Amino acid sequence: MRRIVETNAESWPLKTVFRISRGTKTTADTVLVKIIEGNRCGYGECVPYARYGESPKQVIREIEAVSAEIESGISRLQLQEIMRPGAARNAVDCALWDLEARQNNVTLAQLAGVPPFEALRTARTISIDSPREMALAAAGIDSDLIKIKIGTTDILEVVSAVRHAAPQAQIILDANEAWSMPQMVKIMPALMDAKINLIEQPLREGEDNCLRDYCSPIPICADESCHTTADLHRLAPLYDAINIKLDKTGGLTEALRLRAAAEDCGLSVMLGCMVCTSLSIAPAFALAHDLEFIDLDGPLWLRKDRPGGCVLEGSKMLPPILHMKSVMEGQTSKA
């Protein structure tokens, strides 16, 4: 039975401005993929990321270029061969997972061979602002895991203010490639005093080889430097952990491989996301079991999520219950 592939660019307004070291955003710009086969539909979502040269139009073109192969019935494994890792493949891959689960009347967890999805502790992200405003945000978060977006200025002032506001929380610092090696070495003693638990991608991708000879007292996690399993050979001697995001791996298929391979290399695994709707988060739950650092709060930044999306219960996030009819009926604005 022949498949039909449909794509749609969407834009989801945020509650507040989201700032990181390389820029700001006020909307989550996503691409929705729908794969229809008979009376079953599978859905996937991706977040095109300009850092990797992606845009919604480019992602849709990339999917349309292989739509004939997808519609002819290729498998998820065959998809890995005809599409490069990235946002476009992620949306298609996750739609194929969803379609297969529905065709076989099983959960995504059962199909992936992982434990059933449960409520999980997710980091709550604080975007770049003044130290005072970031401390106020930390004080208002009902979570013992906080992620701070940080730039090149006011680093120690922000860290001190947030630590004072959340004295018991675990804290992840995410520089998004903004620091230099001398800067990091200089401030490391103060970060230790503040009991920072993890530093995420302090140096720019491709300029992080200097970490090979540096024994960091705080674990350092690769994000922008880590996309797929092929990156691990270079990264294992440099980093203590990697951040897996479906939009970087190009979907759940490669993400499952990457997690297993990273753990075989002795690397810890963090699970992350872009600012997105809960449709992006749903397949990520297949990777979340037994991880200490999980950062899946992307939908919590939206003014309005898809119906049945992620909700917080106390300090934990419940798995999304995304009825596919509701996905299409959710109010979005087309890009």
Salt bridges, closest charged atoms under 4 A:
GLU10 OE1 - ARG306 NH2 2.75
GLU37 OE1 - ARG3 NE 2.90
GLU45 OE1 - ARG306 NH2 2.71
GLU54 OE2 - ARG84 NH2 3.80
GLU62 OE2 - ARG84 NE 3.37
GLU71 OE1 - ARG2 NH2 3.69
ASP98 OD1 - ARG102 NE 3.00
GLU100 OE1 - ARG76 NH2 3.26
ASP129 OD2 - ARG19 NH1 3.92
GLU133 OE2 - ARG132 NH1 3.01
ASP144 OD1 - ARG121 NH1 3.10
ASP174 OD2 - LYS147 NZ 3.34
ASP174 OD2 - LYS149 NZ 2.65
GLU177 OE1 - ARG22 NH2 2.40
GLU177 OE1 - ARG51 NE 2.75
GLU200 OE1 - LYS147 NZ 3.01
GLU205 OE1 - ARG51 NH2 3.17
GLU205 OE2 - HIS227 NE2 3.96
ASP208 OD1 - ARG234 NH1 2.85
ASP223 OD2 - LYS245 NZ 2.92
ASP223 OD1 - LYS248 NZ 2.76
GLU224 OE2 - ARG22 NH2 3.23
GLU254 OE1 - ARG257 NH1 3.14
GLU263 OE2 - ARG259 NE 3.02
ASP295 OD2 - LYS147 NZ 2.78
